Amino acid sequence: MEDAKEGEDYEKFLDELEEDQEMRSKIALYRNENYQRVDTASMTDGEDVPSVPLDELLGDLTLEDDEHEDEEMEG
């Protein structure tokens, strides 16, 4: 029974996080490489589902070349 409550609380948290831009801005979001996409259209009953804009997810992303890797490749 407690596991069910934890699951409900977690789902509620995720829903609130998805809908609240200010809350999302304070939490680091990462892509799950093992994520299995689910057809959400059948779960929403026609209501609009809020989504996180891609530019917001990528806002803090910085890509840098690792100098150490470059040195290993050269020799």
N, CA, C and O atoms as a GROMACS GRO file, in nm:
protein
  300
    1MET      N    1   0.083  -0.120   0.000
    1MET     CA    2   0.000   0.000   0.000
    1MET      C    3   0.087   0.126   0.000
    1MET      O    4   0.056   0.224  -0.067
    2GLU      N    5   0.196   0.122   0.075
    2GLU     CA    6   0.284   0.237   0.079
    2GLU      C    7   0.354   0.258  -0.056
    2GLU      O    8   0.380   0.371  -0.096
    3ASP      N    9   0.385   0.148  -0.125
    3ASP     CA   10   0.446   0.158  -0.258
    3ASP      C   11   0.352   0.228  -0.356
    3ASP      O   12   0.396   0.307  -0.439
    4ALA      N   13   0.223   0.199  -0.346
    4ALA     CA   14   0.124   0.262  -0.433
    4ALA      C   15   0.118   0.412  -0.406
    4ALA      O   16   0.109   0.492  -0.499
    5LYS      N   17   0.123   0.450  -0.278
    5LYS     CA   18   0.120   0.592  -0.242
    5LYS      C   19   0.246   0.662  -0.292
    5LYS      O   20   0.239   0.774  -0.343
    6GLU      N   21   0.360   0.596  -0.278
    6GLU     CA   22   0.484   0.654  -0.329
    6GLU      C   23   0.477   0.674  -0.480
    6GLU      O   24   0.519   0.777  -0.532
    7GLY      N   25   0.423   0.576  -0.549
    7GLY     CA   26   0.408   0.587  -0.694
    7GLY      C   27   0.316   0.701  -0.733
    7GLY      O   28   0.345   0.775  -0.827
    8GLU      N   29   0.206   0.716  -0.661
    8GLU     CA   30   0.112   0.825  -0.688
    8GLU      C   31   0.178   0.960  -0.660
    8GLU      O   32   0.162   1.054  -0.737
    9ASP      N   33   0.252   0.968  -0.548
    9ASP     CA   34   0.320   1.093  -0.513
    9ASP      C   35   0.424   1.130  -0.619
    9ASP      O   36   0.437   1.246  -0.657
   10TYR      N   37   0.497   1.030  -0.666
   10TYR     CA   38   0.599   1.053  -0.767
   10TYR      C   39   0.536   1.101  -0.898
   10TYR      O   40   0.586   1.195  -0.961
   11GLU      N   41   0.428   1.037  -0.939
   11GLU     CA   42   0.358   1.078  -1.061
   11GLU      C   43   0.304   1.220  -1.047
   11GLU      O   44   0.310   1.299  -1.142
   12LYS      N   45   0.251   1.254  -0.930
   12LYS     CA   46   0.200   1.389  -0.906
   12LYS      C   47   0.314   1.490  -0.915
   12LYS      O   48   0.299   1.597  -0.975
   13PHE      N   49   0.430   1.455  -0.856
   13PHE     CA   50   0.547   1.541  -0.864
   13PHE      C   51   0.588   1.563  -1.009
   13PHE      O   52   0.615   1.676  -1.050
   14LEU      N   53   0.594   1.456  -1.088
   14LEU     CA   54   0.633   1.469  -1.228
   14LEU      C   55   0.535   1.555  -1.306
   14LEU      O   56   0.576   1.635  -1.390
   15ASP      N   57   0.406   1.540  -1.278
   15ASP     CA   58   0.305   1.624  -1.345
   15ASP      C   59   0.325   1.770  -1.310
   15ASP      O   60   0.320   1.857  -1.397
   16GLU      N   61   0.347   1.798  -1.180
   16GLU     CA   62   0.368   1.937  -1.137
   16GLU      C   63   0.496   1.993  -1.198
   16GLU      O   64   0.499   2.109  -1.240
   17LEU      N   65   0.600   1.912  -1.204
   17LEU     CA   66   0.726   1.955  -1.263
   17LEU      C   67   0.709   1.989  -1.410
   17LEU      O   68   0.764   2.087  -1.459
   18GLU      N   69   0.633   1.908  -1.480
   18GLU     CA   70   0.611   1.930  -1.623
   18GLU      C   71   0.532   2.059  -1.648
   18GLU      O   72   0.554   2.126  -1.748
   19GLU      N   73   0.441   2.092  -1.558
   19GLU     CA   74   0.354   2.208  -1.578
   19GLU      C   75   0.413   2.338  -1.524
   19GLU      O   76   0.370   2.446  -1.567
   20ASP      N   77   0.509   2.332  -1.432
   20ASP     CA   78   0.561   2.451  -1.365
   20ASP      C   79   0.700   2.487  -1.418
   20ASP      O   80   0.799   2.423  -1.382
   21GLN      N   81   0.706   2.588  -1.504
   21GLN     CA   82   0.832   2.627  -1.566
   21GLN      C   83   0.934   2.673  -1.462
   21GLN      O   84   1.053   2.643  -1.476
   22GLU      N   85   0.891   2.745  -1.360
   22GLU     CA   86   0.983   2.793  -1.257
   22GLU      C   87   1.046   2.676  -1.181
   22GLU      O   88   1.166   2.677  -1.153
   23MET      N   89   0.966   2.576  -1.148
   23MET     CA   90   1.017   2.459  -1.078
   23MET      C   91   1.117   2.385  -1.167
   23MET      O   92   1.222   2.341  -1.120
   24ARG      N   93   1.085   2.371  -1.297
   24ARG     CA   94   1.174   2.302  -1.391
   24ARG      C   95   1.308   2.372  -1.403
   24ARG      O   96   1.412   2.308  -1.420
   25SER      N   97   1.306   2.505  -1.394
   25SER     CA   98   1.430   2.580  -1.411
   25SER      C   99   1.530   2.553  -1.299
   25SER      O  100   1.648   2.583  -1.313
   26LYS      N  101   1.483   2.498  -1.188
   26LYS     CA  102   1.570   2.471  -1.073
   26LYS      C  103   1.614   2.326  -1.066
   26LYS      O  104   1.685   2.287  -0.973
   27ILE      N  105   1.573   2.245  -1.163
   27ILE     CA  106   1.604   2.102  -1.161
   27ILE      C  107   1.677   2.066  -1.290
   27ILE      O  108   1.634   2.103  -1.399
   28ALA      N  109   1.787   1.993  -1.276
   28ALA     CA  110   1.862   1.947  -1.393
   28ALA      C  111   1.789   1.827  -1.454
   28ALA      O  112   1.762   1.728  -1.385
   29LEU      N  113   1.757   1.836  -1.582
   29LEU     CA  114   1.689   1.727  -1.652
   29LEU      C  115   1.789   1.659  -1.745
   29LEU      O  116   1.864   1.726  -1.816
   30TYR      N  117   1.789   1.527  -1.744
   30TYR     CA  118   1.880   1.450  -1.827
   30TYR      C  119   1.801   1.351  -1.911
   30TYR      O  120   1.695   1.305  -1.870
   31ARG      N  121   1.852   1.321  -2.026
   31ARG     CA  122   1.787   1.225  -2.114
   31ARG      C  123   1.819   1.084  -2.066
   31ARG      O  124   1.934   1.053  -2.034
   32ASN      N  125   1.719   1.000  -2.061
   32ASN     CA  126   1.735   0.861  -2.022
   32ASN      C  127   1.757   0.780  -2.149
   32ASN      O  128   1.666   0.765  -2.230
   33GLU      N  129   1.878   0.727  -2.167
   33GLU     CA  130   1.911   0.650  -2.287
   33GLU      C  131   1.830   0.521  -2.297
   33GLU      O  132   1.814   0.468  -2.407
   34ASN      N  133   1.780   0.469  -2.185
   34ASN     CA  134   1.706   0.343  -2.182
   34ASN      C  135   1.555   0.363  -2.187
   34ASN      O  136   1.480   0.267  -2.173
   35TYR      N  137   1.510   0.487  -2.208
   35TYR     CA  138   1.368   0.520  -2.206
   35TYR      C  139   1.294   0.448  -2.319
   35TYR      O  140   1.338   0.450  -2.434
   36GLN      N  141   1.185   0.387  -2.284
   36GLN     CA  142   1.099   0.322  -2.382
   36GLN      C  143   0.978   0.411  -2.404
   36GLN      O  144   0.896   0.427  -2.314
   37ARG      N  145   0.965   0.468  -2.522
   37ARG     CA  146   0.854   0.560  -2.552
   37ARG      C  147   0.722   0.485  -2.546
   37ARG      O  148   0.709   0.373  -2.595
   38VAL      N  149   0.623   0.550  -2.483
   38VAL     CA  150   0.489   0.494  -2.470
   38VAL      C  151   0.394   0.582  -2.547
   38VAL      O  152   0.410   0.704  -2.549
   39ASP      N  153   0.296   0.524  -2.611
   39ASP     CA  154   0.196   0.601  -2.684
   39ASP      C  155   0.110   0.677  -2.584
   39ASP      O  156   0.018   0.620  -2.525
   40THR      N  157   0.140   0.806  -2.564
   40THR     CA  158   0.068   0.885  -2.464
   40THR      C  159  -0.069   0.930  -2.514
   40THR      O  160  -0.153   0.969  -2.433
   41ALA      N  161  -0.092   0.925  -2.643
   41ALA     CA  162  -0.221   0.969  -2.696
   41ALA      C  163  -0.336   0.887  -2.638
   41ALA      O  164  -0.443   0.941  -2.612
   42SER      N  165  -0.314   0.761  -2.617
   42SER     CA  166  -0.420   0.677  -2.562
   42SER      C  167  -0.441   0.700  -2.413
   42SER      O  168  -0.546   0.666  -2.359
   43MET      N  169  -0.341   0.757  -2.346
   43MET     CA  170  -0.350   0.778  -2.202
   43MET      C  171  -0.410   0.914  -2.166
   43MET      O  172  -0.450   0.933  -2.051
   44THR      N  173  -0.418   1.008  -2.258
   44THR     CA  174  -0.457   1.144  -2.225
   44THR      C  175  -0.604   1.174  -2.244
   44THR      O  176  -0.651   1.278  -2.198
   45ASP      N  177  -0.678   1.088  -2.307
   45ASP     CA  178  -0.821   1.109  -2.330
   45ASP      C  179  -0.850   1.240  -2.401
   45ASP      O  180  -0.951   1.304  -2.372
   46GLY      N  181  -0.763   1.282  -2.492
   46GLY     CA  182  -0.788   1.399  -2.573
   46GLY      C  183  -0.749   1.531  -2.510
   46GLY      O  184  -0.758   1.635  -2.576
   47GLU      N  185  -0.706   1.532  -2.386
   47GLU     CA  186  -0.668   1.659  -2.324
   47GLU      C  187  -0.526   1.696  -2.365
   47GLU      O  188  -0.445   1.609  -2.395
   48ASP      N  189  -0.497   1.826  -2.366
   48ASP     CA  190  -0.363   1.872  -2.402
   48ASP      C  191  -0.266   1.839  -2.290
   48ASP      O  192  -0.292   1.866  -2.173
   49VAL      N  193  -0.154   1.780  -2.327
   49VAL     CA  194  -0.053   1.743  -2.230
   49VAL      C  195   0.058   1.847  -2.236
   49VAL      O  196   0.111   1.873  -2.344
   50PRO      N  197   0.095   1.908  -2.123
   50PRO     CA  198   0.204   2.005  -2.125
   50PRO      C  199   0.335   1.936  -2.159
   50PRO      O  200   0.354   1.819  -2.127
   51SER      N  201   0.424   2.009  -2.223
   51SER     CA  202   0.554   1.951  -2.257
   51SER      C  203   0.663   2.053  -2.230
   51SER      O  204   0.637   2.173  -2.223
   52VAL      N  205   0.784   2.005  -2.214
   52VAL     CA  206   0.899   2.090  -2.189
   52VAL      C  207   0.962   2.125  -2.324
   52VAL      O  208   0.997   2.035  -2.400
   53PRO      N  209   0.976   2.254  -2.354
   53PRO     CA  210   1.036   2.294  -2.481
   53PRO      C  211   1.180   2.245  -2.491
   53PRO      O  212   1.254   2.245  -2.392
   54LEU      N  213   1.221   2.204  -2.610
   54LEU     CA  214   1.354   2.151  -2.632
   54LEU      C  215   1.462   2.253  -2.596
   54LEU      O  216   1.564   2.216  -2.537
   55ASP      N  217   1.441   2.381  -2.630
   55ASP     CA  218   1.542   2.482  -2.599
   55ASP      C  219   1.562   2.496  -2.449
   55ASP      O  220   1.672   2.530  -2.404
   56GLU      N  221   1.458   2.471  -2.370
   56GLU     CA  222   1.473   2.476  -2.224
   56GLU      C  223   1.556   2.358  -2.174
   56GLU      O  224   1.637   2.373  -2.083
   57LEU      N  225   1.536   2.242  -2.234
   57LEU     CA  226   1.614   2.124  -2.195
   57LEU      C  227   1.761   2.140  -2.232
   57LEU      O  228   1.850   2.094  -2.159
   58LEU      N  229   1.787   2.206  -2.344
   58LEU     CA  230   1.924   2.220  -2.391
   58LEU      C  231   1.990   2.350  -2.345
   58LEU      O  232   2.105   2.375  -2.378
   59GLY      N  233   1.919   2.432  -2.269
   59GLY     CA  234   1.968   2.563  -2.229
   59GLY      C  235   2.102   2.561  -2.158
   59GLY      O  236   2.186   2.647  -2.186
   60ASP      N  237   2.125   2.467  -2.070
   60ASP     CA  238   2.249   2.461  -1.993
   60ASP      C  239   2.351   2.365  -2.051
   60ASP      O  240   2.456   2.341  -1.991
   61LEU      N  241   2.323   2.309  -2.167
   61LEU     CA  242   2.412   2.212  -2.228
   61LEU      C  243   2.538   2.281  -2.281
   61LEU      O  244   2.529   2.378  -2.355
   62THR      N  245   2.653   2.230  -2.242
   62THR     CA  246   2.779   2.279  -2.296
   62THR      C  247   2.858   2.159  -2.346
   62THR      O  248   2.875   2.060  -2.276
   63LEU      N  249   2.905   2.170  -2.467
   63LEU     CA  250   2.984   2.064  -2.528
   63LEU      C  251   3.128   2.113  -2.540
   63LEU      O  252   3.154   2.218  -2.598
   64GLU      N  253   3.219   2.035  -2.485
   64GLU     CA  254   3.360   2.073  -2.489
   64GLU      C  255   3.442   1.953  -2.533
   64GLU      O  256   3.412   1.839  -2.498
   65ASP      N  257   3.544   1.981  -2.611
   65ASP     CA  258   3.638   1.875  -2.647
   65ASP      C  259   3.729   1.851  -2.528
   65ASP      O  260   3.776   1.946  -2.465
   66ASP      N  261   3.754   1.727  -2.498
   66ASP     CA  262   3.844   1.692  -2.390
   66ASP      C  263   3.986   1.694  -2.447
   66ASP      O  264   4.018   1.615  -2.535
   67GLU      N  265   4.071   1.784  -2.396
   67GLU     CA  266   4.207   1.797  -2.448
   67GLU      C  267   4.283   1.666  -2.434
   67GLU      O  268   4.366   1.633  -2.520
   68HIS      N  269   4.257   1.592  -2.328
   68HIS     CA  270   4.326   1.466  -2.306
   68HIS      C  271   4.295   1.366  -2.417
   68HIS      O  272   4.384   1.295  -2.462
   69GLU      N  273   4.172   1.361  -2.460
   69GLU     CA  274   4.134   1.271  -2.570
   69GLU      C  275   4.204   1.311  -2.699
   69GLU      O  276   4.247   1.225  -2.776
   70ASP      N  277   4.215   1.442  -2.724
   70ASP     CA  278   4.282   1.490  -2.844
   70ASP      C  279   4.429   1.448  -2.846
   70ASP      O  280   4.481   1.408  -2.950
   71GLU      N  281   4.496   1.456  -2.730
   71GLU     CA  282   4.637   1.418  -2.722
   71GLU      C  283   4.655   1.269  -2.748
   71GLU      O  284   4.751   1.230  -2.815
   72GLU      N  285   4.563   1.186  -2.698
   72GLU     CA  286   4.573   1.043  -2.718
   72GLU      C  287   4.557   1.008  -2.866
   72GLU      O  288   4.622   0.916  -2.915
   73MET      N  289   4.472   1.080  -2.937
   73MET     CA  290   4.448   1.052  -3.077
   73MET      C  291   4.570   1.090  -3.162
   73MET      O  292   4.598   1.026  -3.263
   74GLU      N  293   4.642   1.195  -3.120
   74GLU     CA  294   4.755   1.244  -3.198
   74GLU      C  295   4.878   1.155  -3.181
   74GLU      O  296   4.961   1.147  -3.272
   75GLY      N  297   4.891   1.089  -3.071
   75GLY     CA  298   5.011   1.009  -3.061
   75GLY      C  299   5.023   0.945  -2.935
   75GLY      O  300   5.120   0.874  -2.911
   0.00000   0.00000   0.00000
